[in-house]
Amino acid sequence: MTDLSLIRQMRDALPDLHRQVMAMEDDAFERAVAAVARSERRRRREEQPGGYMDAKLCWMPVSAECTDTVRQARPPTAAFPNAYQMACRSLAHCVELECADLDDALAVKRWAERLARELGEWEIDPSVHRSAMKLQEALESTPRMATPARRVRL
């Protein structure tokens, strides 16, 4: 199967998500991808949110991590000392850190997960697939030029 036919197949399999992702501005798409990537790194514990343990051994975020999502989370207690840390690992928090839109980030995340399932890959780069699909759409929308007829001398 060629790359173009695979891209066409992916586009047909993901009509709603595809339209939403393709309609995003490039800057909004990049911010959403960055937020999803940060959230996944934090979920896998490859990246740690900034914070410290206070005197009661409860995890507290540094000022750069204090967003609305963290402020709305339940405060840490002896029973749940990492409540703020869990909030700092959420997609909503990472969206706020990257100044992205939550709906865009959710669409990119679902789109990337679906692409990964369809392609059989564990991790994909959404930017590469989006660029390939935009190129394919541009090629399909470009009118085909008639090839000039060859002149034959007799």
C-alpha positions in Angstrom: 0.0 0.0 0.0 1.4 3.4 -1.0 1.7 6.2 1.4 -0.9 8.3 -0.5 -3.4 5.5 -0.4 -2.8 5.0 3.3 -3.3 8.7 3.9 -6.5 8.6 1.9 -7.7 5.6 3.9 -6.9 7.4 7.2 -8.8 10.5 6.0 -11.9 8.5 5.1 -11.8 6.6 8.4 -11.6 9.8 10.5 -14.0 12.2 8.9 -15.1 14.3 11.9 -11.8 14.4 13.7 -10.0 14.9 10.4 -12.1 18.0 9.5 -11.7 19.4 13.0 -7.9 18.9 13.0 -7.4 20.2 9.4 -9.5 23.3 10.1 -7.3 24.4 13.0 -4.8 27.2 12.5 -1.2 26.0 12.4 -0.3 27.9 15.5 -3.3 26.5 17.5 -2.5 23.0 16.2 1.1 23.2 17.3 0.1 24.5 20.8 -2.4 21.6 21.1 0.2 19.1 20.0 2.7 20.5 22.6 0.0 20.3 25.3 -0.8 16.7 24.5 2.9 15.7 24.3 3.6 17.4 27.7 0.6 15.6 29.2 1.7 12.2 27.9 5.3 12.8 29.2 3.9 13.7 32.6 1.5 10.7 32.6 4.4 8.4 31.9 6.5 10.1 34.6 9.2 11.2 32.0 8.6 14.8 33.0 7.9 16.0 36.5 5.9 19.1 37.3 7.7 21.7 39.4 7.0 21.4 43.1 8.1 20.5 46.6 7.0 18.7 49.7 5.8 21.0 52.5 6.2 20.4 56.3 3.1 18.1 56.3 4.6 16.0 53.5 2.0 17.3 51.0 3.2 18.1 47.4 2.8 21.7 46.5 3.4 23.2 43.0 5.8 26.1 42.3 4.2 29.4 41.2 4.7 28.6 37.5 2.5 25.5 37.8 -0.3 27.3 39.6 -3.0 27.5 37.0 -6.8 27.5 37.3 -6.9 23.7 37.1 -4.6 23.4 40.1 -6.5 26.0 42.1 -9.7 24.1 41.4 -8.3 20.8 42.5 -8.9 19.5 46.0 -6.3 20.6 48.4 -3.8 18.0 49.6 -4.4 16.2 52.9 -2.7 13.5 54.8 -4.9 11.0 53.0 -4.2 12.5 49.5 -0.8 14.3 49.7 -0.3 14.3 45.9 -3.7 15.9 44.9 -2.0 18.9 43.3 0.6 16.8 41.6 -2.2 14.7 40.0 -3.8 18.0 38.8 -0.5 19.1 37.3 -0.3 15.9 35.2 -3.7 16.4 33.6 -4.3 17.4 30.0 -6.3 20.5 31.2 -3.4 21.8 33.2 -0.9 21.2 30.3 -3.3 23.0 27.9 -3.2 26.0 30.3 0.6 25.9 30.4 0.9 25.8 26.6 -1.9 28.5 26.1 -3.8 26.0 23.9 -7.6 25.3 23.6 -8.8 22.3 25.5 -11.2 21.3 22.6 -8.3 21.4 20.1 -6.1 19.4 22.4 -8.7 16.8 22.9 -9.3 16.5 19.1 -5.6 16.2 18.5 -5.2 13.6 21.2 -8.1 11.5 19.8 -6.9 11.9 16.3 -3.4 10.8 17.2 -4.6 7.8 19.2 -6.9 6.8 16.3 -4.0 7.2 13.8 -1.7 5.1 16.0 -4.3 2.3 16.2 -4.9 2.4 12.5 -1.2 2.5 11.6 -0.2 0.0 14.3 2.4 2.3 15.8 2.9 3.1 19.5 3.7 6.7 19.1 3.2 9.0 16.1 4.0 12.6 15.4 0.7 14.3 14.6 2.4 17.2 12.8 3.9 14.9 10.2 0.6 13.2 9.5 -1.3 16.5 9.3 1.3 17.9 6.9 1.0 14.8 4.7 -2.7 15.0 4.7 -2.7 18.7 3.8 -0.3 18.0 1.0 -2.6 15.2 -0.3 -5.6 17.5 -0.1 -3.8 20.2 -2.0 -2.7 17.7 -4.7 -6.2 16.4 -5.1 -7.7 19.9 -5.3 -5.3 21.1 -7.9 -6.8 20.7 -11.4 -4.9 18.3 -13.6 -3.2 19.9 -16.6 -3.6 18.3 -19.9 -0.4 17.1 -21.3 0.5 18.7 -24.6 0.2 16.5 -27.6 3.4 15.5 -29.3 4.0 16.8 -32.7 4.9 14.1 -35.1 6.8 14.8 -38.3 5.8 12.9 -41.3 
